[in-house]
Amino acid sequence: MTVTLADVQAAQKILEGAVTPSPLLAAPKLSAMTGAKVLVKYENLHVTNAFKERGAVVRLSRLDADSRARGVIAMSAGNHAQAVAYHARRLGIPATIVMPETTPHVKVAATRGFGAEVVLDGETVAESQIRASAIALERGLTFVHPYDDPDVIAGQGTIALEMLADAPELDVILVPIGGGGLISGVAVAAKALKPSIEIIGVEAALYPSMWNALKGADLPTGGPTLAEGIAVKTAGALTREIAARLVDDIILVSEAELERAVNAYLMQQKAVAEGAGAAGLAALFAAPGRFAGKTVGLILCGGNIDPRILASIMVRELEREQKILAFRMTIADRPGMLGTIATRLGELGANILEVHHQRGFLDVPAKGATLDLTVEIRDGAHADAILTSFTESGLPCRRLDGGAGG
């Protein structure tokens, strides 16, 4: 059992009228940041804001009448869940989705909103699959696998058909890897149309499942990752076979690189990307020299990110870029001190964002207090000037982000 270019082309016909082709647009700002000529495939613009609709539609459309009447079941951390739920409802097919208990609420709520019965079970997708398989057997439901299925793989491969139709000059496509359905489909189609193209997978460093499978490695998998959409501990059997033949390499990216990529999509492209959706850009940040001067296609494969997490990422990136400074000082506990410090910060051109005043620490003098401040600044030089100014005026302070001050 395998997947061919003909399968992907047949899948493309099934998608007509059900899933609108997504735009592939040049990203000059990202190109300037990375040294590559970057084009972005905006798969976050589908109804469920992720590429998973493609594979789901192909699989559901090929069910016989009896299977449609009994219904389908799937396990997913979110995007496959929403895709199956939405298109099952559109096709009149009952859907049950088993999701890990750790799935972001925004994805659970969206899946229920599309009319599916949601069962929360397990800490990981693998644990959810056990429950989903049991329910499928008990109720006689058809299992719609999120990645290890020929129809699903063929559906995802239509992304490559569209990318190469719009930009045949692509040298590389960077593809996020979870279970491997997306990269398998993309590799099958792209390599058949353009054998010289590089297909490079990207995994979160905490979940190197395909890396381990293809390289015979035994890197540990697990832990909290921003890219929960690709947090898969074991790659699929079919996807592993296809990737072994057609994928040129895999890059592992850190959590900090994923955060930077999510923030860059938002700030530079005004596009919302979840951690998994930003993995390709994270790889460009991780290894810019490798892609310098090449025409690189990125697949922004999903935009379903918790708004609270997105807000946190934006603030954390401001701190990394030294646009926000957090520091601590010990002050005399007397009237007017806070006012004096606030005035001085204003004179130095810093905007106060947060103040925390603490008298209870034992390492603080009885007539003293600890003051933690978070301020908005221009850059690193501005931060140094602020810390130096306070220290020279008799108020030694230190950064709370690990840097040295005062």
C-alpha positions in Angstrom: 0.0 0.0 0.0 1.4 3.3 -1.0 0.4 6.7 -2.5 1.1 7.9 -6.0 0.9 11.2 -7.9 -2.2 9.9 -9.6 -3.8 9.4 -6.2 -3.0 13.0 -5.2 -4.4 14.3 -8.5 -7.6 12.3 -8.0 -7.8 13.8 -4.5 -7.6 17.2 -6.0 -10.7 16.6 -8.1 -12.6 15.5 -5.0 -11.7 18.7 -3.2 -13.2 20.9 -5.9 -16.0 22.8 -4.3 -15.3 21.5 -0.9 -12.0 23.1 0.0 -10.8 26.3 -1.6 -7.2 26.4 -2.8 -5.1 28.5 -0.4 -2.9 31.4 -1.5 0.9 31.1 -1.9 2.3 34.5 -1.4 5.8 36.0 -1.3 7.0 37.1 2.1 9.6 39.8 1.6 9.9 40.6 5.3 10.6 37.0 6.2 13.0 36.8 3.3 14.9 39.7 4.8 15.0 38.1 8.2 16.2 34.7 6.9 18.3 35.3 3.8 16.1 33.0 1.7 13.4 33.9 -0.8 10.4 32.9 1.2 6.9 32.1 -0.1 4.1 31.1 2.4 1.2 28.8 1.7 -1.6 30.0 3.9 -3.4 26.8 5.0 -4.6 28.7 8.1 -7.3 30.3 5.9 -9.6 27.3 5.6 -12.9 27.2 7.4 -11.3 25.2 10.3 -8.0 27.2 9.9 -5.8 24.2 9.1 -4.7 22.0 6.2 -6.4 18.9 7.7 -9.6 19.6 5.8 -8.0 18.2 2.6 -7.4 14.7 3.9 -10.6 14.6 5.8 -12.7 15.5 2.8 -11.1 12.8 0.6 -11.5 10.1 3.3 -15.1 11.0 4.1 -16.1 11.3 0.5 -15.0 7.8 -0.3 -17.2 6.1 2.5 -20.0 3.9 1.3 -23.6 4.6 2.3 -23.6 2.1 5.2 -20.4 3.5 6.7 -21.8 7.1 6.4 -25.0 6.1 8.2 -23.2 4.5 11.1 -20.7 7.4 11.5 -17.0 8.0 11.9 -14.6 8.4 14.7 -11.2 10.1 14.9 -8.6 10.9 17.5 -6.8 14.3 17.3 -5.2 17.1 19.3 -7.4 19.6 17.4 -7.1 20.3 13.7 -7.9 16.9 12.4 -10.8 16.8 14.9 -12.2 20.0 13.6 -11.7 19.0 9.9 -13.6 15.7 10.4 -16.3 17.3 12.5 -16.9 20.1 10.0 -17.0 18.1 6.8 -18.8 15.2 8.4 -21.6 17.5 9.3 -21.5 19.0 5.8 -21.8 15.5 4.4 -24.5 14.4 6.9 -22.2 11.9 8.7 -22.3 11.5 12.5 -18.9 12.1 14.0 -17.3 11.3 17.3 -13.9 12.7 18.2 -11.5 11.6 21.0 -9.2 14.3 22.1 -6.4 14.4 24.7 -7.3 16.0 27.9 -4.5 18.5 27.4 -5.9 19.8 24.1 -6.3 23.6 24.2 -9.8 24.7 25.0 -10.2 26.7 21.8 -9.8 23.5 19.7 -12.2 21.5 21.9 -14.8 24.2 21.7 -14.4 24.5 17.9 -14.8 20.8 17.4 -18.0 20.7 19.5 -19.2 23.8 17.6 -18.9 21.8 14.3 -21.4 19.3 15.7 -19.2 16.4 16.8 -19.5 14.4 20.0 -16.2 15.1 21.8 -14.7 12.6 24.2 -11.7 13.8 26.3 -9.4 10.9 27.2 -5.6 10.5 27.7 -2.7 12.8 28.0 -1.5 12.2 24.4 -2.9 11.5 21.0 -1.6 7.9 21.3 -3.6 7.4 24.5 -6.6 9.0 22.8 -6.2 6.5 19.9 -6.7 3.6 22.3 -10.0 5.0 23.5 -11.1 5.9 19.9 -10.3 2.3 18.7 -12.4 0.9 21.5 -15.4 3.1 20.7 -15.1 2.4 17.0 -15.3 -1.4 17.8 -18.2 -0.9 20.2 -20.3 1.2 18.0 -19.3 0.0 14.5 -17.8 3.4 13.5 -15.3 4.0 10.7 -12.0 5.1 12.0 -10.6 8.2 10.2 -6.9 8.2 11.0 -5.2 11.7 11.1 -2.2 10.7 9.1 -1.6 7.0 8.5 -4.2 6.6 5.7 -3.7 6.7 1.9 -6.8 8.9 1.3 -5.7 11.3 4.0 -2.1 11.4 2.7 -3.4 12.0 -0.9 -5.6 14.8 0.3 -2.7 16.6 2.0 -0.5 16.1 -1.0 -2.8 18.5 -3.0 -0.9 21.3 -1.2 2.2 20.5 -3.2 0.2 20.5 -6.5 -1.0 24.0 -5.8 2.4 25.2 -4.6 4.3 24.0 -7.7 1.5 25.3 -10.0 1.9 28.8 -8.5 5.7 28.7 -8.0 7.5 26.0 -10.1 10.8 27.7 -9.2 10.7 26.4 -5.6 13.9 24.9 -4.5 12.8 23.6 -1.1 9.5 23.0 0.8 9.7 22.9 4.6 7.0 20.7 6.0 6.0 20.3 9.7 5.9 16.7 10.8 3.7 15.1 13.4 2.6 11.7 12.4 3.8 12.3 8.8 0.6 12.6 6.7 1.4 16.1 5.5 5.0 15.5 4.5 4.2 12.2 2.9 1.6 13.7 0.6 3.7 16.7 -0.2 6.7 14.6 -0.9 4.8 12.2 -3.2 3.4 15.0 -5.3 6.4 17.4 -5.3 9.1 14.8 -6.0 7.0 13.4 -8.9 6.5 16.8 -10.5 10.0 18.1 -9.7 12.5 15.5 -8.7 15.2 18.1 -7.8 13.1 19.8 -5.2 14.2 19.3 -1.5 11.5 18.1 0.9 12.7 18.8 4.4 10.7 18.0 7.5 10.5 19.9 10.7 9.8 18.5 14.1 9.7 20.0 17.6 12.8 18.9 19.4 10.7 17.5 22.2 8.9 15.1 19.7 11.5 13.8 17.2 9.4 10.8 16.2 10.2 10.7 12.5 13.8 11.7 13.1 14.2 8.7 15.3 12.4 6.4 12.8 14.5 7.5 9.8 17.8 8.0 11.5 17.7 4.9 13.8 18.1 7.3 16.7 16.6 7.1 20.2 16.1 10.7 21.2 13.6 11.1 24.0 10.1 12.2 23.2 7.7 14.1 25.4 7.1 17.2 27.3 5.0 20.4 27.0 5.5 22.0 23.6 4.0 25.0 21.8 3.6 22.7 18.8 1.0 20.4 20.3 -0.4 19.8 16.8 2.8 17.8 15.9 3.5 16.4 19.3 3.4 12.7 18.1 5.5 10.1 19.9 5.4 7.5 17.1 5.4 8.2 13.4 2.9 6.3 11.2 3.8 3.1 9.5 2.8 4.2 6.0 4.1 7.7 6.4 7.4 6.4 7.7 7.8 4.3 4.6 7.1 7.2 2.3 9.3 9.6 4.2 12.2 7.2 4.1 12.0 7.2 0.3 11.3 10.8 -0.4 12.2 13.1 2.4 15.7 14.7 2.1 16.2 15.6 5.8 14.6 16.6 9.1 15.4 19.6 11.2 14.6 19.7 14.9 13.5 23.1 16.3 13.5 24.4 19.9 10.6 25.9 21.8 12.3 29.3 21.6 12.5 29.0 17.8 8.9 28.0 17.6 7.9 31.0 19.7 9.9 33.4 17.5 8.3 32.0 14.4 4.8 32.4 15.7 5.6 35.9 16.6 7.2 36.7 13.3 4.2 35.4 11.4 2.0 37.7 13.4 4.2 40.8 13.4 5.6 40.5 9.9 2.9 38.8 7.9 -0.1 39.7 10.1 -1.0 36.0 10.1 -1.9 33.8 13.0 0.0 30.6 13.2 -0.1 28.0 15.9 3.1 26.4 17.0 2.9 23.5 14.5 1.9 25.9 11.8 5.0 28.0 12.4 7.5 25.1 12.4 8.8 25.6 8.9 9.7 29.2 9.7 11.3 28.1 12.9 13.6 25.8 10.8 14.6 28.8 8.8 15.5 30.6 12.0 17.4 27.5 13.3 19.5 27.0 10.2 19.5 30.2 8.0 22.8 29.4 6.3 21.4 26.2 4.9 18.7 28.0 2.9 20.4 31.3 2.1 19.7 32.3 -1.5 17.2 29.5 -2.1 13.5 29.8 -2.9 11.8 28.2 0.0 8.1 27.3 0.4 6.7 27.4 3.9 3.4 25.7 4.8 1.6 27.7 7.5 -0.4 24.6 8.2 -2.6 25.8 11.1 -3.7 28.9 13.0 -5.6 27.5 15.9 -3.7 28.9 18.8 -5.0 29.7 22.3 -5.2 33.6 22.4 -3.8 33.6 25.9 -0.7 31.7 24.7 -0.4 34.0 21.7 -0.4 37.0 23.9 2.2 35.5 26.2 4.5 34.7 23.2 4.2 38.4 22.0 5.4 39.6 25.4 8.1 37.0 25.7 9.5 38.0 22.3 9.5 41.7 23.3 11.6 40.6 26.2 14.0 38.7 24.0 14.3 41.7 21.7 15.0 43.9 24.7 11.9 46.0 24.1 10.7 45.1 27.7 13.0 45.2 30.7 12.2 43.5 34.1 14.4 44.4 37.0 14.5 44.3 40.8 15.9 46.8 43.3 15.9 47.2 47.1 14.6 50.5 48.3 14.1 52.4 51.6 10.5 51.9 52.8 9.5 55.5 53.1 6.9 57.8 51.6 7.7 59.2 48.2 10.1 56.5 47.0 7.8 55.0 44.4 7.1 58.5 43.1 10.8 59.3 42.9 11.5 56.1 40.9 8.6 56.6 38.6 9.7 60.1 37.9 13.2 59.0 37.2 12.0 56.3 34.8 9.9 58.9 32.9 13.0 61.1 32.6 14.9 58.1 31.2 12.2 57.5 28.6 10.9 54.2 30.0 7.2 53.4 30.2 6.1 51.5 33.3 4.1 48.4 32.6 4.0 46.7 36.0 5.2 47.3 39.6 5.3 44.8 42.4 6.2 46.1 45.9 7.2 43.4 48.5 8.1 44.0 52.2 8.0 40.5 53.5 11.2 38.9 52.2 13.7 38.1 54.9 16.6 39.2 52.8 15.2 42.7 52.8 16.0 45.1 55.7 13.2 45.7 58.1 13.0 49.3 56.9 13.3 48.3 53.3 11.3 46.8 50.5 11.9 45.0 47.3 10.6 46.6 44.1 10.1 44.6 40.9 9.5 46.7 37.8 8.6 45.9 34.2 9.1 48.7 31.8 8.9 49.3 28.0 12.2 50.4 26.5 13.8 51.0 23.1 16.6 48.4 23.0 19.5 46.8 25.0 21.5 50.1 25.2 18.5 51.8 26.7 18.2 49.0 29.3 21.8 49.4 30.3 21.4 53.1 30.6 18.4 52.7 33.0 20.2 50.1 35.2 23.4 52.2 35.3 21.5 55.4 36.2 19.7 53.8 39.2 22.9 52.1 40.4 24.9 55.3 40.2 22.1 57.1 42.2 22.5 54.6 45.0 19.8 52.1 44.0 21.5 49.0 42.8 19.3 46.8 40.6 19.5 43.6 38.7 17.7 42.2 35.7 15.1 39.5 36.2 15.7 38.0 32.8 19.1 36.6 33.7 21.1 39.5 32.4 23.6 41.5 34.6 22.8 45.0 35.7 24.1 47.6 38.1 
